[in-house]
């Protein structure tokens, strides 16, 4: 039923957020808006907004590297980056990425296959960069993490949670390495294996093979190891900026906690990255939501209870950062959408006048 598929993202998002709010009340927390506003530290929020801008500049530089289109410079990619950030926060199933492909084709004349392949490669580099920050920090911080996590399932060994995240990242690294090194041979081998298992015609298998084929196209388009290295270096800086802006927003919320409990004021940046990684990776789970919201907040709460933040504070911070990020991305994203539409019309008018 098509109407059910359209409603599913909104319904799942609302259900997950409702469960978190209910859990917040059970933990003795509340959604007192006036108290929350009174506790905000403007300086930290301002730093977070500045870092949001820096991250989007880095994204524009990376897109310029991954999509070497003639006549399209780094500055031209910045409006698209802001619009993409905004749309990915409100549309279901990362619908902003489809809008990115459309915008690059209609506004800059970049073929859809090129922008889609580059966007896919950017996402893979994103997860590899998160892994590059998370894995060493997790190992260095093991002695500071509790042996058992009690949220959402009581008595869950911390090493299981950390190990699951590292295993996911290892699988992704192997996939990226095989696609980069073997190219279409890796895709054909994957398709052959799925066929031998009798799974080749299943929709999931078809999508997986298509994903691999488009990934190979993205790698082949870059051609050189120097470009790979530059793109990955930019991605490492980009994610350092993302974690820093989230950290600034978390400090800026000024959430009050009971004496002696962990808080973002005393949580080191390394432990913050470990907690935030769970929220980042949760967005990769194939659950239909609006902009990933609901599932991101659940992952965020899991990650930060793991590093010693009380459950109520972790939930409240996840909701607060969601609101701040939506607000900032809307402030910058909507004007950029208007600018892109104006550019599209101008190009269409020029094309119509060309004999």
Secondary structure as UniProt FT lines:
FT   HELIX           2..26
FT   TURN            27..28
FT   HELIX           33..38
FT   HELIX           42..66
FT   TURN            70..71
FT   HELIX           74..88
FT   TURN            89..90
FT   TURN            93..94
FT   HELIX           95..108
FT   HELIX           112..140
FT   HELIX           142..144
FT   STRAND          148..149
FT   TURN            154..155
FT   STRAND          156..157
FT   HELIX           158..182
FT   HELIX           184..196
FT   TURN            197..198
FT   TURN            200..201
FT   HELIX           203..222
FT   HELIX           225..253
FT   TURN            259..260
FT   TURN            264..266
FT   HELIX           269..282
FT   TURN            283..284
FT   TURN            291..294
FT   HELIX           295..306
FT   TURN            307..308
FT   HELIX           311..353
//
